[in-house]
Amino acid sequence: MPGRVTIAQIAEEVGVSAMTVSNVLNGKPGASEETRRRVTQVAERLGYQPNLSARNLKGGRTGLVGVITLDLTNQYGLEIVRGIAEELASVEREMLINATYQNATREKDRVEFLARGLVDGVLMVAPVLEDQTVTFLRQATLPCVIIDPRKLDVSLPRVSVDNYQGMRKGTQHLIDLGHTRIGYICGEPDMDSTSIRCSGYRDALRLAGLEVDERLVASCDFSYACGFRAATTMIEDFAPTAIVAGADLIALGAIDAARAQGLDVPSEFSVVGFDDLPQAAQSFPGLTTVRQPLHDMGQTGARALLSLIDGQQLLMDRLILPTELVVRNSTAAPAADSRRGRRR
């Protein structure tokens, strides 16, 4: 095979991910013995040689990329990081990962620490990004890309999704089923995506000729517990027939809240989420949701950062990925008595 054999070529021939190949070749755990055997055989047959010297020494680079994420326990952030890891593994780079748990001071400290020459660039996943941190990043020579920024007008390269169309699709799905009393539990108010998704919900109702009942709009953090509480209050006091939520975890809380009120999901109550976390497909019933391409967000952000590290200019500073409605089993047409309204 002409040219240098890459991890991506080995991964394609074996039929596994580039990250799996990288882990096997670097002696890391996680792969089965059969996978290790196949990867090793193909690498030897193709004549693979790690390109450590070129990667680490060219231009004084470290071969490391810093990843600063909000949380290492939340599936949302982990799916994005998985996409980052896949992309970096395909070009034989490693990542140095830090979690800030939404602590702005820790976030700024981590950025300044990594900027001391430890990494070639930084990816930040849903960061707090206070003004001081943004100023430091703009003044530093360290390439940086933001994935899912809280403020969409942040003056740094960034990757986000089409939140407006996603929430319109989710709300329209319920309208098409015949629901007219649709509640909305939005996410954290300090994120631009929250207000944009709310606009999508409101516009879907208005375009369908339905009134926006402000009593059916509630705020929440991105948690199951908050979703349960908000949905319980809304169902008890205002009797919607469906709820669309600003996050899957909120939606899963809403499903259990409906059940606690004696409502069957979906025959008596419908719920739509937003994210398509692994839990959405694993829950019962399976959650109808708006899919954010979390893995692709990670890969896209990593590709953009690698371009900046290589001295290339991005064609645009803001990359917007499409969302997709995934219909499962948590939505159905409202029951006949629900159309009349159980109570007001």
LOMIFI-719343 format. One record per atom (N, C-alpha, C, O, CB): x, y, z. Coordinates in steps of 0.2 Angstrom, whole numbers, plus 5000, padded with zeros to 4 digits. Each point is the difference from the previous one (the first is absolute). Glycine has a CB too. Layout:
XYZ;...
This chain:
500449945000;499650065000;500450065000;500550015005;498649935001;500950114989;500450065000;499950045005;499450015003;500649984985;500550055014;499950055005;500049975007;500049945001;499450134991;500649975013;500049985007;499349975002;499550044999;501450055004;499149855000;499449975002;499750045007;500450025004;500049874991;499050135005;499750045005;499549955004;499849954998;500350164996;499849925012;499549965005;499350004996;499749955001;501050095010;499150014986;499450004997;499949944994;499549975000;500450165002;500749864995;500049954995;499949935003;499649954998;501150124995;499649925013;500049945003;499349995003;499749945000;501550065003;498550055000;499350005003;499549984994;499549965001;500850135008;499849944985;499549984995;500149934998;499449974998;500750154998;500549855003;500049934998;499849955006;499749954998;501350094995;499149985013;499849955005;499250015002;499749955002;501550065003;498650054993;499350015002;499850035007;499549985002;500349934989;500750125012;499950035006;500250085000;500150024995;500149875011;499750144999;500150075000;500850025001;500449955002;498550075003;501350044993;500750025000;500250005007;500649985002;499350094988;499649955015;500250005007;500249935003;500449995004;498850114997;500449854996;500149935003;500749984997;500449975004;498450004996;501450044994;500649994997;500650035004;500549975002;499050024987;500450085012;500550035004;500149975007;500650005002;499150114992;499749875009;500149975007;500449945000;500449985004;498550074999;500949914992;500449934999;500750014999;500449975003;498649984992;501250105000;500750014998;500450035006;500649995000;499050024988;500050025017;500450045005;499949955007;500250035005;499650084989;500049835005;499949965006;499550025005;500149985006;501149994992;498350065000;499550035005;499449945000;499949974995;500450155003;499449885008;499549955001;499350024996;500050054997;500549925014;499149984989;499350024997;499849964994;499449994999;500850125005;500349864992;499849964994;500049925002;500449985004;500150124989;499149865004;500049935001;500749974997;500350034996;498449975003;501449945003;500649974997;500049994993;500550004996;499649945015;499350044986;499949994993;500250074996;500350004995;498849915007;500650145001;500150074997;500850015000;500250034995;498650015008;501549955002;500750025001;500449954995;500550034997;499350005015;500049914987;500349964995;500050024993;500550014996;499349905012;499550114990;499950034994;500450064998;500350014995;498649935005;501150115005;500350064999;500849994999;500350034996;498850035011;501149904997;500849995000;500249964994;500550024997;499549975015;499649974985;500149964994;500050054994;500450004996;499149905009;500050144995;499950054994;500650055000;500250024995;498549965005;501450055007;500650045000;500649984998;500450034996;499050025013;500849884993;500649974997;500049994993;500550014997;499649945014;499350034986;500049984993;500150074996;500350004995;498949905007;500550155000;500050064996;500750045002;500250054996;498649965004;501649975005;500650035001;499950075004;500450044999;500149904991;499050065015;499950065003;500650025005;500349955003;498550024997;501450095000;500550035004;499850065004;499750044996;501249914997;499150055013;499750075003;500550064998;500649995000;498949945010;500250124989;500350064998;500150055006;499950064999;499649934989;500849995017;500150045006;500550054999;499850065002;499949845005;500850094990;500550065000;499750064995;500150055002;500949865000;498750074993;499850054996;499450045003;499950065000;500449874990;499350035014;499450035003;500250055006;499850055001;499549854996;501250075007;500250045006;500550064998;500050055004;499849845003;500650104988;500650055000;499950054994;500350055001;500449865003;498850084992;499950044994;499750075003;499550005003;500449914989;500550145007;499850075003;499950005007;499750055003;499749964987;501049955014;499950005007;499449985003;499850025006;501050074993;498849874997;499349985003;500149945005;500549965000;499050084989;500049965015;500049945005;499649944998;500149955003;499950145005;499649924987;499549944998;499449995004;499749965000;501349994996;498950105009;499550005005;499550054999;500250064998;500649895010;498650044993;499450054999;499750005007;499849955003;500050034984;500150085016;499650005006;499350004999;499750044995;501250035010;498749904999;499350005000;499750025007;500249975005;499849944986;499750145009;499750035006;499249995000;499750034995;501250055007;498849875002;499349994999;499750025007;500350005005;499949914986;499150105009;499750025006;499949945005;499950025006;499550064987;500649865004;499949945005;500249944997;500049994994;499050075010;501249895000;500249944998;499549945002;500249944999;501050105001;498349985003;499549965002;499350004995;499649965001;500950045011;499550064985;499450014996;500149974993;500550014996;499350105010;499749854992;500049974993;500150044994;500349994995;499049925010;500450154996;500050054995;500750024998;500250004994;498750055010;501549975001;500750024999;500449944998;500550014996;499450085012;500049854995;500449944998;499949984993;500549984997;499449985015;499550054985;499949994993;500450044995;500349984995;498549985008;501250114999;500450054996;500749985001;500450004995;498850095007;501149895004;500749985001;500249944996;500550004998;499450055014;499649904988;500149944996;500150024992;500549974997;498849975011;500450114990;500150024993;500750034999;500349994995;498450035004;501450025006;500750045000;500649945000;500450014996;499150095010;500449854998;500549955001;500149964993;500549994998;499250005015;499750004984;500049964994;500450044995;500449974996;498549985006;501050114997;500350044995;500850015001;500450004996;498550065003;501249955008;500750015001;500449934999;500650014998;499150085011;500049864993;500349934999;500249994993;500549974998;498949995012;500150064985;500149994993;500750044997;500249984995;498550005004;501550075005;500650034998;500650005005;500450035000;498850054994;500749875010;500549985005;500250055005;500650025001;499849904990;499150115011;500150055006;499649985006;499549965000;500650134991;500249935014;499749995007;499650065003;500250054998;500749865004;498750085003;499750055003;500150005007;500149955004;499050054988;500950065011;500150015007;499450035003;499850064998;501549965001;498349955005;499350025001;499950025007;500349985005;499349944987;500150145009;499850035006;499350015001;499650014995;501550045005;498649945006;499350025001;500050065005;500350005005;499349884993;499950165001;500050065004;499450015004;499950035005;500750034987;498949895006;499350005004;499750075001;499850025005;500649885001;499650144988;499750065000;500350055005;499750055002;499349904994;501650045006;500450055004;500450054996;500549984997;499549935013;499850154990;500350054995;500850015002;500450014996;498550045002;501249955009;500750015002;500449944998;500650014997;499050065012;500249874992;500449944998;500150004993;500549984997;499049965013;500050084986;500050004993;500650054997;500449984996;498349995004;501350095003;500550054998;500749975002;500550014996;498750085005;500949885005;500649975002;500249954995;500649994999;499150045013;499949924986;500249954996;500250034993;500549974997;498749955009;500450134991;500250034994;500750035000;500549984996;498350045002;501450015008;500650035000;500649955001;500550014998;498950095007;500449854999;500549945001;500249974993;500649994999;498949995013;500050004984;500149974994;500450044995;500349984996;498649965006;501050134999;500350054995;500750005001;500450044997;498550025003;501449915005;500750015002;500449954996;500649985001;499150055010;500149954983;500349964995;499949925001;500349964997;500650135003;498649905005;499949935001;499649964994;500149944999;499850095013;499750014984;499649974995;500150054994;500250065000;499049895008;500650024986;500050044994;499450044998;500050054997;500749864999;498750075008;499450044999;499549985005;500149955004;500150064984;499250025013;499649985005;499350004997;499850054996;500950015013;498949894993;499349994999;499650015006;500249975005;500049964985;499350125010;499650015006;499349984999;499650024995;501150075008;499049865001;499349984999;499550035005;500149995006;500449904990;499150155001;499550035004;500350045006;499749995006;499449934991;501450125002;500350045005;499650065003;499550024997;501649944998;499150065011;499750065003;500250064996;499650044998;500449915013;500750054988;500350064996;499850075002;499750034997;500349894994;500350095015;499950075002;500550054996;500449974997;499349995015;500150104988;500450054996;500750005001;500450004995;498650075005;501349925006;500749995001;500349944996;500650014997;499350055014;499849894989;500249944996;500050014993;500549984997;499149955012;499950104988;499950014993;500650054998;500349994995;498550005005;501350065004;500650054999;500649975000;500450014995;499050085010;500849864999;500649975001;500149954993;500550004997;499450005016;499549974985;500149954995;500150044993;500449984996;498849945010;500550144994;500150044994;500750034999;500350014995;498550025005;501549985006;500750035000;500549955000;500650014998;499050085008;500349854996;500449945000;500249984993;499550014995;500149965016;500949994988;500249984993;499749925000;500149974995;500950105004;498649915006;499849935000;499350004996;499550035002;501149955009;499449984984;499449994996;499549975004;500149965005;500550024985;498750045009;499549985005;499350004996;499950044996;500750015014;499049894991;499450004997;499549985005;500149965005;500450004984;498950075011;499549995005;499449964997;499850014995;500550105011;499549844998;499549954998;499450025004;500049995006;500849924990;498650105001;499450025004;500150065005;500049995006;499649894993;500650184999;500150055004;499450035003;499449994997;501550044996;499149995013;499450035004;499850064996;499450015000;501049945011;500050094987;499950064997;500250004992;500649994999;499550085012;499449934985;500249984993;500450054996;500349994995;498749955005;501050135003;500450054997;500750005003;500350064999;498650004999;501349895005;500750015003;500550004994;499949974995;499849965015;500850114991;500550024995;500549954999;500650025000;499250105002;500049824997;500549944999;499749954996;499450004999;501150025012;499949944985;499749954996;499649955004;500249995005;500850024987;498449975005;499549975004;499649954996;499950014994;500150095014;499849854995;499549954997;499449995004;500050005006;501049944990;498450075001;499449995003;499549974996;500249974994;500050135012;499249894996;499549974996;499450044998;499950065003;500449835002;499250094991;499550044998;499449995005;499649964999;500750044989;499850045018;499549995005;499350024998;499549975003;501550055005;498950034989;499450034998;499649954996;499449985002;501050134998;499949864994;499649964996;499949935004;499549974999;501050084991;500049935014;499949945004;499450005004;499649965000;501650035000;498750075004;499450005005;499450014996;499449985002;501350075007;499349994985;499450004996;499749944998;499549985000;500950134996;500149845002;499849944997;499749955006;499549974999;501550044992;499350005015;499849965006;499350025001;499549965002;501650035002;498850084996;499350025002;499549994995;499449985001;501150115005;499749924987;499649984995;499749935000;499549984998;501150114995;499949865009;499849935000;499449995005;499549964998;501750015000;498850075007;499449995005;499450034997;499449985001;501450025009;499350064987;499450034996;499749964995;499449995000;501150125002;499949864994;499849954995;499649945003;499649974996;501450074997;499249945013;499649955003;499450025003;499549955001;501650005002;498750114997;499450035002;500050035007;499550025003;500049894991;501150105009;500050045007;500050074999;500250034995;500549885009;498950125000;499950085000;500350035007;500250065000;498849924992;501049985013;500250025006;500749975002;500149955003;498750075001;501750024993;500749975000;500450045005;500150064999;499849904989;500450015017;500450045005;500750004997;500249954996;499150025014;501150074993;500750014998;500450015006;499950055004;499850004985;500849905013;500450015005;500750024997;500449954998;499049975010;500850144993;500750024997;500649995004;499949985006;499450114988;501349925004;500649995003;500250065004;499650045001;500749874991;500450095010;500250055004;500050074996;500250004994;500649915012;499050144997;499950074997;500650034998;499950054996;499149965010;501649984996;500650034998;500349984994;500550024998;499750005014;499549934985;500249974993;499650034995;499450005000;501049895006;499950134988;499650034995;499649944996;499550024998;501450075001;499349855002;499749954997;499349995003;499549984997;501549965000;498950085009;499449995004;499550054997;499449984998;501249995012;499650094989;499550054997;499849994993;499550014997;501050075011;500049894988;499949984993;499549944999;499650004996;501650055001;498949905008;499649954999;499350025002;499549974998;501449955005;499050125002;499350035002;499750034995;499450004999;501050025012;500050024985;499750044994;499849944995;499450024997;501350085004;499649854998;499849954995;499349975003;499649984996;501649995001;498750025009;499449975003;499550054999;499449984998;501249965011;499550124993;499550054999;499750014993;499450014998;501150055012;500049954985;499950014993;499649944997;499550014996;501550065003;499149875003;499749944998;499250005002;499649994996;501549945005;498850095005;499350015002;499750064996;499449994998;500949975014;500050094988;499750064996;499849994993;499550014998;501150065010;499949894989;499949994993;499449954999;499749994994;501550035004;498749945007;499449955000;499450035002;499549975000;501349945002;499250165000;499450035002;499849995007;499450005002;500249994987;500949985015;499949995007;500250055005;500650034998;499549854999;499650145008;500250055005;500549975004;500049945002;498950114998;501649995002;500649995004;499750015007;500050065002;500949964990;499049935012;499850015007;500650005005;500349955001;498649994996;501250125005;500650015004;500049965006;500649995003;499550124993;499449865007;499949965005;500349934999;500249965004;498850105000;501149934989;500349934998;500750014998;500349964997;498650014999;501450085006;500750014999;500450015007;499850045004;500050024985;500749895012;500450005006;500750004999;500249984995;498849965010;501450095000;500749994999;500349955005;499749985005;500350144993;500649855000;500249955003;500849994999;500250034995;498749915004;501550035005;500749984999;499949934996;499549974999;501050105011;500149924987;500049944996;500149935004;500549974999;500050104992;499049925013;500049945004;499349965000;499550034999;501450035008;499249884995;499449965001;499550025005;499450015000;501349894996;499750125010;499650025006;499650064999;499450015002;501449945005;499550104989;499650064999;499549994995;499450035000;501650045002;499149894993;499549984995;499449975004;499450014998;501449984993;499349975013;499549965004;499650065004;499349995000;501349905001;499750155002;499650055004;499650054996;499550015001;501449985008;499450034986;499750054995;499449974997;499550034999;501650034999;499049885000;499449964996;499549995005;499450004998;501449954994;499350035014;499549985005;499650065001;499450005000;501449925006;499550144995;499650065002;499650024994;499450025000;501550025007;499449964987;499650014994;499449964998;499550024999;501650024997;499049895005;499549954999;499450015006;499450004998;501449924997;499450095011;499550015005;499650064999;499450005001;501449945007;499550124990;499750065000;499750024994;499550045000;501350005008;499549944986;499750034994;499949954994;499750014995;501050085008;499449844999;499749954996;500250004992;499650004996;499549995012;501650014991;500150004993;499949924998;500049965004;500950144996;499149894993;500049934998;500749984997;500049944999;498850074998;501650035003;500749984998;500550065002;499850055002;499749894988;501150045011;500650045002;500549994995;500249944999;499550065013;500650054986;500750004996;500550035005;499950065003;499549954985;501249965012;500550025005;500650024997;500249984994;499349945014;500950134995;500650024997;500649965001;500550024998;499050095005;500449835000;500549955000;499749935002;499550005003;501350095001;499649864994;499749935001;499949995008;499549965001;501150004988;499950065015;499949985007;499450045003;499749975004;501550024997;498650074997;499450035002;499449964997;499549995004;501150124996;499449864994;499549974997;499949935004;499449985001;500850074988;500349925013;500049935004;499750025007;499649965002;501449994991;499150105010;499750025006;499350024999;499549985004;501550065000;498849994990;499350014998;499649944999;499449995002;500950124993;500049845002;499649934999;499949975007;499449985001;501250004988;499850025016;499949975006;499550055004;499649975004;501549974996;498950124999;499550045003;499349994998;499549995004;501450104997;499049904992;499449984998;499749935003;499550005001;500850064988;500249895011;499849945003;499850015007;499549965002;501349984990;499550105012;499950015007;499350035001;499749995005;501550034997;498650024992;499350025000;499549964998;499450014999;501150104999;499749825000;499549954998;499950004993;499549984997;500050035014;500950034985;499950004993;500549954996;500650005002;499150134999;500049844994;500449954996;500450044994;499750054997;499549865006;501450084997;500450034994;500149944995;500449955002;500250145006;499249924986;499750064997;499350014999;499750054997;501449954997;498549955008;499350004998;499650055003;499550034997;500649855002;500150155007;499750055003;500450075001;499850055002;499649865004;501250084993;500550065000;500649994996;500349945000;499350085012;500650034984;500649994996;500650055002;499950055003;499349924988;501450005008;500650045002;500550004994;500149954997;499750025015;500550094987;500550004995;500650035003;500050055004;499249974987;501449955008;500650035003;500550044995;499750014994;500249905014;500750104994;500550044995;500749975002;500250025006;499050094993;501149864997;500749985001;500149934996;500550004996;499650065015;499549894991;500149934998;500649975003;500449984997;499050054992;500649985018;500549965004;499949934999;499449984998;500750125010;500449854994;499949935000;499449985004;499649954998;501650045000;498650055007;499549985005;499350014996;499549965002;501250075008;499350014985;499350014996;499849944997;499449985000;500950134998;500149854999;499949944997;499949945005;499649954998;501050094992;499749975016;500049945005;499450015004;499949955004;501350044995;498550065002;499450015004;499449974998;500049974995;500550145008;499049885002;499449974998;499450055002;500050025006;500549864995;499150144994;500149994993;500650044997;500350045003;498549944996;501449994995;500650044997;499850074999;499450024998;501049884996;500050155007;499950075000;500050034993;500549994997;499950025015;499150024986;500050044994;500450065001;499850035005;499049924991;501650075000;500550055002;500350044993;499949974995;500349975016;500050114990;500450044995;500749985001;500350025005;498950084994;501149874996;500749985000;500550064999;500050034995;499749855002;500750135008;500650044999;500649954998;500149955003;499550145005;500749934986;500649954998;500650015005;500550034997;499049974991;500449985018;500550015005;500749974998;500550045000;498749965008;500849944989;500749974998;500350054994;500650015000;499049875003;499950144992;500350044995;500250075002;500550024997;498749914995;500550095013;500250075003;500749995002;500450054999;498449985005;501449925000;500649995002;500549994994;500650035000;499049925010;500350014985;500449994995;500150064996;500650024998;499049875001;499950155000;500050064996;500450055003;500450044997;498549944999;501050035011;500550055004;500749985000;500450044999;498649985008;501149914993;500749985000;500350014993;500650025000;499249895008;499950084987;500250014993;500250084999;500550024997;498849884999;500250145007;500150074999;500750025004;500450044998;498349985001;501449955007;500550025004;500749984997;500550035000;498849965010;500749954987;500649974996;500250054995;500650014998;499149875005;499850144993;500150054995;500350065002;500550034997;498649934997;500750075012;500350065003;500749985002;500550044999;498450005005;501249904999;500749995002;500549994994;500650025001;498949925009;500250044985;500450004993;500150064997;500350014995;499349885004;500250175004;500050064997;499550024995;500150054996;501149945006;498349974997;499550024995;499550045003;499950005006;500349894989;499450155001;499550045002;499349974999;499949964995;500850145002;498949905008;499349974999;499650044995;500050075000;500149885011;499550024985;499650044995;499450045004;499850054997;500449864994;499650075015;499550035004;500249995007;500249945002;498950054989;500750065013;500249995007;499449965004;500249975005;500450144995;498849894997;499549965003;499849944996;499750024994;499950095012;500449834996;499849944997;499349985003;500049985006;501249994990;498350025000;499349985003;499949944996;499949994994;499750135008;500349835003;499849934997;499249995001;499750035004;501449934999;498650004992;499349995001;499849965005;500449965003;499550054985;499449995014;499749965005;499549954996;499950024995;500350075015;499649864994;499649954997;499549985005;500149985005;500849984987;498450035006;499549985004;500049925000;500049974994;499350135004;500849875008;500049935000;499449975004;499950025006;501449984994;498249974996;499449985003;500049935003;500249964996;499250124996;500549925014;500049935004;499349995003;499550014996;501750005006;498749975004;499449985003;499750045005;499649985004;500749914993;500050175004;499750045006;499550064997;499850045004;501349945002;498750014988;499550054997;499549964996;500149954997;500750145002;498549945002;499549974996;499450055000;500150055003;500249835001;499250114992;499450055000;499750005007;500049955004;499850024984;500050095014;499750015006;499349955001;499750004995;500850125006;499449865005;499449965001;499450054999;500050065001;500649865007;498850054990;499450044999;499850055006;499850054999;499849854993;500550075014;499850045006;500550065001;499950055003;499549855002;501250084993;500650055000;499850064996;500250065002;500749855001;498850084991;499950064995;499550055003;500050064999;500249864992;499450055014;499550045003;500350045006;499850055002;499349884994;501550045006;500350035006;499849975006;499450005002;500750104992;500349875010;499849965006;499850055006;499649995004;501249924993;499650155003;499850055004;500450074998;500549994997;499349925013;500050144993;500350064998;500350045007;500250055000;499149964989;
